[in-house]
Amino acid sequence: MDEYVRLTSPEVPARDMVRRSWAATVTALPLGTRITGKVVSRQPFGIFIRIEGVPDALGLAEITAMPHGIELPALGAAVMGVVYWLDARNHQVRVRLG
């Protein structure tokens, strides 16, 4: 299996669901919100997270938003972080791990 996993697993909310629920996601996850979630995809630039409690939200933690020296969390790993940006263009909740 490749080190990187695409956004195609059943764990990943469908793109249209993420888009349709964006307003609810923004309301549920204002900037500064602490989140927990599960890694559902790994990419060279970071990880995608299924955020607990907000089933149609997709979080992204880029390598640049991870503590220095941290390894990219494994697929299925539990992670914690803070919402630092709501990317309306891509319908992504940007998360800083830690």
N, C-alpha and C positions, 0 to 999 in steps of 0.2 A: 504494500500500500504506500502511496506517495506520502511525503511529509505534509503536503498541503491538501486540504479537502475542500471541494467546491460547495457552494450553497445549494445543494440539491437533496439533502436528507429530509426525512419526515419531521425532523426536529426544527427545521427552518420554516418560519411562517411564509406563506405564499406572498409573492411580491405585491399582488393586487390587494391582499388583505392588509399588508403593511401600509400601503398607500391610502386605502379607505379608512383605516383607523388612526391616521396620523394626528388628527385633531385631538382624539382621546389620549393618544400617547403623550402629546405635548402637555396636556392638562395633568396627566398622571405623573409625569417625570420632569418637573421644572429643573432648571439649572441648580446644581448643588445637591440634588437628590442622591442619596447613597443607594446603590443597587447591588443585588446578588444575581447571579445567573450561571448558565452552563455554556461552555464553549461548543458551538455547533459547526464552526468552520475555521480553518487555519489558512492563512495566506502569507505570502512573503512580507507583506506590509503590516500584518497584525491578525487579530482574531475577531470573529463575529460571535455575539453572545445572545442567547435566548434569555430575556430578562424575566425573572420571577415576578408574578403578579400582574404582568402586562403582556398577555400571550401573543399579541400581534405586533409587538415592538421588536426591533432588531438593533442590538447595540454593536458598536464597532470600537475596539480599543486598538489604536494604531501603535506600532512599536515606539513611535516618538512620544506617546502618552503613557508609557510604562516606566516603572522605576528603573534607573540605570542598572544594568547587569542582570536583569530578570530574563529568564528564558521564556520563550513563547509557550504559554500554557497548552497542555495536551487537549486533544479533542475529547469532550465529555467532562473536562475539569470544571470544578466549581470555582467561580471568581467573584471578587467584590471590587467595587469601584464607585466613582462619583461622576454624575452627568456633568459635562463641561460645555457641551454644544449640542444644539438640536438642529441637525442638518436637513432643512425642509426640502432642498433640491433632491436629495437622495433618500429621504425618509429614514434617516439613521440617527440613532441616539449615540452621540460620541461619548465615550467613557474613558476616564483616566483610572487605571488600575491602582490598587493600593489600599 
